[in-house]
C-alpha cells in the first residue's frame, strides 16, 4: 500500500528507521523511557510501542475486561449465600452504617432470584445468567475482592489505577508501557463505552505516563467512530499517498540535518502508522466480515443485547489483531419505571428489576465471547474478566434496593493461567464483607501483571521524584489461583 | 507524643539495629507482682502468642526476615512499644488495645490465617484488663530509626543559601584549541556575557567547543515562539532581516516582552506547575465557572512583570494579604485549583479535608520549591530531610483554606469613580427641573388645568411613587406605578461600592423607601407583596421557596420643607389585615419591636400577598408636604416585587380594592391648598405629578428620574477562590485520618528555615495569619525558602528556553532529582534574579542575548562523541511545539487567530488562543490531549513529548487543520493572477518563517501540479492542490518544532 508508492519498499523503510534509531544511539524516545523510568522491561528500542519481552514467560497475551459498570451485587450474581436467603428481613449481624453511600436498613435482603448449581464445579448461579451459567467450569471466581472507596468514580479509579488518586495511569496504560504493542497499526489499549461511566476519562487515563500509552475510547452511541481516521471528501487515496510521500521526503531531509534528534524519525514513522491505521482500524471494527451465525451468537439480532454484543464481538476482533487490553464498560440498565440508568448495575431502589435488565443486556454476549474465543483458540491467550467497581450491601436500601459495598464483592476471570471452576476467597455468611483470603485491587493487579509476564514491583515509572507502580505500595500475587 | 512520630515510620530499609532498653517505666514486671495474673498469662496467653503470633512478631521472626509491621509480641516491652500502628496494648484497657481490635477483626485482622476462638479472645481481653501481667523480660530491639538530620540536610546544594558566584573569565579566543570554532565567541572577551562565560568554561573543561550561530530567520522564529508562542509574520521577518544594527535582536526581545502574548505563553507553563483546571474531577467533575480568573490573573501578572516573589506571595495568601480584593482572590485560586470531590458525605468529609490540604501542599512543594512533599503525609521522606512534623506544620499553615466562590469587583476604584461621576451629574438635571418649574411650567399648567377635572377620581388606595429606594443586599429596579422589583442580589459579606463609597453587605435585608405626598389626613397604609416570574418560585419573597419574613416595619414622617422645625414622627401602626400569613406568624409580629419574630409568608407564597396597617391617629401632614420613609427589616432575604400605598379613609379592613397612582390626588391636593391657584412654592412639588400629562415636563422630569435609577453598579464576577473556614490539622499516624496523634502547629520546612536571633523574627509573628507567614517564608531569601524558590523559577525559565533545565528535574531539586549541569551558573542567575527585584522579563532577555541561546542546531562530530546529550549546550536542540502552540500557530498561519484576551473558557472550536480553552478534568480538550497537554491533577514541571499516530491523523485529516490549510492557501493566493511560485514563497514565510530554496520551490510547484492532476480537471483543481500543499507544510517537522 503505502510502501509501494514511496521510493523505498516497506522493509527498506523499516530498515531506514531502524538504522536511524540505532545510529542515533540511545536517546530520544527510548531515552524518554530510560530517563523517566527504571522499570519498563528492555526498553532499548526506538519505538515506545515496540513489543517488549516481559519479565517472565507470559500466559496471557490479551485481556478483555467486561466492566459491569455501577457495581453488581455479589449476592445476586456469583456469591450464593443460603444464610441470607434464610434470614430475609432479619437484622443483619454486624451491619456497618459506614459501608454504603446512603443509608441502609440493617435488615437482610435475600436474593430474589432462583439459584441452581452448574458444571462439574457445582457453582451456584442465579437464573438471570442462563448463558454464562454454562461456562462456570472455565471461570475462576474471586469472591473476596474489596477496595476502599464507596462511590462510583473513586472506586472505579481505585480499581483501574490502584489507588483513588486522580492523575494516575490506568492498568491498560501500564500494560502498554510495560509490554509495548503487538500490532503497530492499532492502539494497544481500547476502551468501549455506551453512556460514559462516572469518572469518565479518569478511569482509562494514561495519567502521568506519556500519551503514547493512552486508550482509544470508542463510544457505542457514535457506533465506535474514530476521529480523524478519514478526511471529509475531495481527497483520493492517490492524492494522500503523494502527499505523504512528499511529507516524508521533506521530513527526512530535515531529520538528516538534526541527527541527534531521534524523535524526528519517530515522527516520520508516525505518518506511516497513521496511514496504516486508516485502513486497519475500520477493518478491525467491520462486523460485516462476521458470519450471521456469529452475529446471532453474540445477540446482535436482539435489541436488548445488540450494543453489548457488538462491543464484545469487536473486542474479539481486536484481540485477534493483537490489541493488548480491551475494556468494555457495560452501558444502560433499565429501572422499574422504564427510565434508563447511566450507571447500569447501580440498584439502589429496585435490585430485582435492575439486575434482571442488566443481566439480560450482558449475559448472552459475555457467554458468546467465551464460546467464540474458545472455539478460535483465543481463550488460550486471552483472559476475560467480569466485574464492576464494588459490590452491594446485603441489607436493603429502601425495601428492595441495595447500596454500594466496597468491602466484599466478586470478580471473575476466565482464560489461560487461571484455574477454572475455582472459587477463591470468601465473604461472610451474608456476603457482606470479605473475610477469607481478602483480595485488594493491588493484589488483583499484581496477579494480572504476573499472568501477563510482569513482576508488579518492577514495573515502575518515575514522576515528580517518586517511582510509581500500578500496585502502589501493596500487591501480593494470588498464587493459588494460577494454573 | 514525639515518640509516636518515630513509631509510625515506614521502614523499608535495613540499617543497623541496636538492642535497646526496655520501655522505661512501663514494664509491668516492676512494682507489685500479680502472681495469679502471671499464672493466667502462662496458661492461656503465652501459648496462644507463641502458636499464633511469634511466627511474624518476634525476634526469631526478625532474624528470619519475617517480621511484620515492626511489632514484637515476644516480650512485655514489645507489646507496650508496639509496631507501625502503635502500641499493641493499653494496660487495663482491653477496649482501647489494638491487639484486641485485631483479634476481633475490627479494622485489623489477626492472625491472618483465621480468627481465634471467641473464648481465647476473651482471655486476652481479661488479661489486658487485669493490667497485662507479663513476666517476659526480653528486650525489644530499638526500631531502626532513620533520624532525619536537619542540620546535615542544609548542606544539600539546593537547600543552601544563595552564594555570590563571579562568572569565570571569558576564554581567550586566540588560545582556543579549535580554530574552527563557530561564531559563538565574539573576539572581544569583555563582550562575552556572564552566562556564556559560565557555559564556555564548562565546555572547555569537557573539551567541547561551541557551535555556530543560528540563521537570523531561525533565531527570530525561536524568539517569537519562546516569548509569545506565535510565529513571526512575513512582515516582521522582513523588518528583522533588514535591521542590521547590533541591537536588532535585543529590540525584538523588548517588543516581544511587551506583547500581551508573552503572558499568554508563559502563564501556560505556570498553569502546568499549578495543576490548573476548571473542574473538580472525581464523581461529577463539577465545573467551576469562576476558575478562569486565576488563569487571567497569571497572564496579567506575567505581562506586567509582577516581581516573582510577589507573584508567589499573592498565590499563597492573596486572600489574606488583600481581603475583599479581586486580584487577591483570583491569585488565591492557585490554592484551590486542584481536584475536589463533588459528593461528600459524613463518611468521607474528614479524609477529603486532608486530601485537599495534601493536594495544595504537593503543588506548593512541586511548583515553588521543586520538592516532593506529598509522600511525607504517611512517612518520613525517604530521601530528603523532611520529617513528618514538617509536613503537618505546612498542612497546619494551610488549614484555613477552603474551596469556594466569591463575587468581587475586579475594579472597585473604577466603579466608585463612575458612581461619583453619576452623582456629579445630578445637580444639572435637578437644575433643569427647577428651571422648568419656574419657567414654562406655569403657562403649560394653566393651559392644561381644565383637564384635571375631567380625570377620574382617585381610588381609595393611592400608590406612592418612590423618590428613592435602597436595599441592604439587593438591587431594585423601578417599574411603572410605584412598583419595585428585585434586580439581583448583592453578595453578602463582600465589600461593595455603592453611592460612591465602599460598604460591606449585611446578611439581613433592609429595604428603605422614601416617598412624598401633599395629601392630608392619611389614615391607612398598604404593602403589596407581588409575584413575578423572575423570582424564585414566582415569589413574592426571595427565599428559595418564594417566602419572606418581614421582621420589623418602621414608618417615619417628616416635613418636606427644609426650613420646617417639626421633628420627624414615627407613625404608630396597627395591623389591620394581612392577605396571607403563616397562621402562627401574623402581621403583628412586624410591629412588635422584636427582630426575632416576623410577619411570615410561607404558606401563602407563590401568590400575591398584602398587608394593611391603620394609623393609630391619622397623619395630618405637614404644611409644605410630607416625606415618608418606610423601613422594612427582614429576617434574611427580602421581597421580590412590592409597592406601598396609602389611603385617607379609615377602617381599611372593611374595604379592599383597586389602587391608582398618587399623581391625581397630589395635583388636586396641591391645587386645593392654593385655592385652585398655582402657588409659587407648589410648582416644583407638582413636577413629578404633572409630568404624567405634559410631554415637556416629562422630558425634564423623566431625565432626572431615569438618572436616579441608573447608578452604575459594580460588575461582580464569581471568582473560584478560597473562602473562610477550615479546622485544625492533626498529625496522623501513617496518614490515616482515624489515627490522630496530636494537633499540628503551623510552621515551615525546617531545612529551609534559618531563624535568626533578631527579635522579632519576621516569620514567627503569631499575629500574622499562618498562610501569610508561609508566604513570607517562601520568598524570604535570608531566613526562608527564597533561595530555593529563586533557583526553581530560574531553572524553569531556562528549561523553556533550552528545552531542558540546568536541573533536568524541574519539580525535584531533592536527592532523587538530577544534579545541576551548571551549578554555578544556576547560582549566579538566581542571585541576579533576587538582586534585580525578582523581575523575570529582564531574566528572559539576559538568557536570550547569550550566545548559547543563539546557537544553531548544527552538530560538531567531535562534540557529539563527548557530549551526545548536549548537556553542555554546545548546540541548540530543536523541540516540538507544545500542544497549545501547535494550535495557535495553525490559527495564526491561517490568519484567523482571534487575539482577544481573558474571560470564560472556550471549547476547541474557538479561534482564540489555546490558553483560553476549557480545562475540564474528565473531558480534556481532545486537541490538546493529542499533543501531550498533561493531566491537570498534579504539578507538572515538564511535559512529555510523544509522537503518536493520532497526531499524524489529526494533522492529515481533521477538519480544523484542513480549514487552516484552506485559509492559508487563500491568504497567500488571494486572486487567481497571483503566480503560484509567489504563493509558495509566501506560504513558506508564513508557516515556516523563511523563504524556500529554489529547489524546494520547484518541488512544491511540481507537487501542486501533480495534486491538481489527481484532483480532477475542473477549474478549482489547482486551488485545491494549493490547499494540499499548505497542509503538507503543517505536517512538516519544521513547522512543528522550535528550531
Contacts between the chains, C-beta under 8 A, distances in Angstrom:
chain1	res1	chain2	res2	distance
A	25	B	868	5.9
A	27	B	868	6.9
A	27	B	869	7.1
A	29	B	947	7.3
A	32	B	944	6.6
A	36	B	944	7.5
A	48	B	946	7.7
A	98	B	347	5.3
A	101	B	343	7.9
A	101	B	345	6.8
A	150	B	347	7.2
A	150	B	348	7.9
A	151	B	283	5.6
A	151	B	343	5.8
A	152	B	283	6.4
A	153	B	282	5.3
A	153	B	283	4.1
A	153	B	284	7.8
A	154	B	282	6.3
A	154	B	283	7.0
A	154	B	341	7.2
A	165	B	937	7.6
A	166	B	281	4.9
A	166	B	282	6.8
A	166	B	339	5.0
A	166	B	921	7.0
A	166	B	935	7.7
A	166	B	937	4.6
A	167	B	339	7.9
A	167	B	935	5.0
A	167	B	937	2.8
A	167	B	938	5.2
A	198	B	283	5.7
A	198	B	284	7.7
A	199	B	282	7.5
A	199	B	283	7.1
A	199	B	922	7.1
A	200	B	285	6.8
A	200	B	922	3.6
A	200	B	923	6.4
A	201	B	922	5.5
A	201	B	923	6.7
A	201	B	924	6.7
A	202	B	281	6.7
A	202	B	282	7.9
A	202	B	921	7.1
A	202	B	922	6.0
A	205	B	935	6.3
A	206	B	935	7.9
A	207	B	935	6.0
A	207	B	937	7.8
A	208	B	934	7.5
A	208	B	935	6.8
A	208	B	938	7.2
A	210	B	932	7.3
A	210	B	944	4.2
A	210	B	946	4.7
A	211	B	929	6.6
A	211	B	930	7.3
A	211	B	932	5.2
A	211	B	944	7.4
A	211	B	946	5.0
A	211	B	948	6.2
A	212	B	946	4.5
A	212	B	947	7.9
A	212	B	948	5.4
A	214	B	929	7.6
A	214	B	948	8.0
A	227	B	926	6.9
A	227	B	953	7.8
A	227	B	954	8.0
A	227	B	958	7.5
A	228	B	950	7.3
A	228	B	953	4.3
A	228	B	954	5.2
A	228	B	956	7.5
A	228	B	957	4.3
A	228	B	958	4.8
A	229	B	953	6.5
A	229	B	957	6.8
A	230	B	957	6.0
A	231	B	956	7.0
A	231	B	957	4.2
A	231	B	962	6.6
A	232	B	959	6.5
A	232	B	962	7.7
A	234	B	1015	7.5
A	234	B	1024	6.7
A	236	B	1014	6.3
A	236	B	1015	7.9
A	238	B	1014	5.5
A	239	B	1011	6.0
A	239	B	1014	4.8
A	239	B	1015	6.6
A	239	B	1028	6.7
A	240	B	956	7.3
A	242	B	1007	7.3
A	242	B	1010	5.8
A	242	B	1011	6.6
A	242	B	1014	6.6
A	243	B	956	8.0
A	243	B	1007	8.0
A	243	B	1011	7.3
A	243	B	1028	5.8
A	243	B	1031	7.2
A	243	B	1032	5.9
A	243	B	1035	8.0
A	244	B	956	7.9
A	246	B	1003	7.6
A	246	B	1007	5.4
A	246	B	1032	5.6
A	247	B	1032	5.6
A	247	B	1035	4.6
A	247	B	1036	6.9
A	250	B	1032	7.4
A	250	B	1036	5.6
A	250	B	1038	7.6
A	251	B	1035	7.8
A	251	B	1036	6.2
A	251	B	1037	4.9
A	254	B	1036	6.9
A	254	B	1037	5.0
A	254	B	1038	5.4
A	255	B	1037	6.7
A	257	B	857	7.3
A	257	B	858	8.0
A	258	B	857	5.4
A	258	B	859	7.8
A	258	B	878	5.9
A	259	B	859	5.8
A	259	B	864	8.0
A	260	B	859	6.1
A	260	B	864	6.8
A	260	B	868	6.8
A	260	B	870	6.8
A	260	B	875	8.0
A	260	B	877	7.0
A	261	B	857	7.8
A	261	B	877	7.0
A	261	B	878	5.7
A	263	B	880	7.3
A	263	B	945	6.8
A	263	B	947	5.8
A	264	B	878	7.9
A	264	B	1037	5.3
A	266	B	947	4.2
A	267	B	947	4.6
A	267	B	952	8.0
A	267	B	1037	5.6
A	267	B	1040	7.5
A	268	B	1037	7.7
A	269	B	947	7.5
A	270	B	947	4.8
A	270	B	948	6.5
A	270	B	949	5.1
A	270	B	951	6.4
A	270	B	952	4.5
A	271	B	949	8.0
A	271	B	952	4.6
A	271	B	956	7.4
A	271	B	1035	7.0
A	273	B	949	3.9
A	273	B	952	7.0
A	274	B	949	4.2
A	274	B	950	7.7
A	274	B	952	3.6
A	274	B	953	4.6
A	274	B	956	6.2
A	277	B	949	5.4
A	277	B	953	6.8
A	278	B	953	7.4
A	278	B	957	8.0
A	435	B	105	7.6
A	436	B	114	7.7
A	438	B	109	7.8
A	462	B	816	7.9
A	463	B	938	7.9
A	464	B	366	5.8
A	464	B	372	5.7
A	464	B	811	5.1
A	464	B	812	6.4
A	464	B	938	6.4
A	464	B	939	6.9
A	464	B	941	7.5
A	465	B	371	8.0
A	465	B	372	3.7
A	465	B	383	7.9
A	465	B	809	7.0
A	465	B	811	6.9
A	465	B	812	3.6
A	465	B	814	6.2
A	465	B	816	4.7
A	465	B	817	6.2
A	466	B	372	6.1
A	466	B	375	6.3
A	466	B	816	7.5
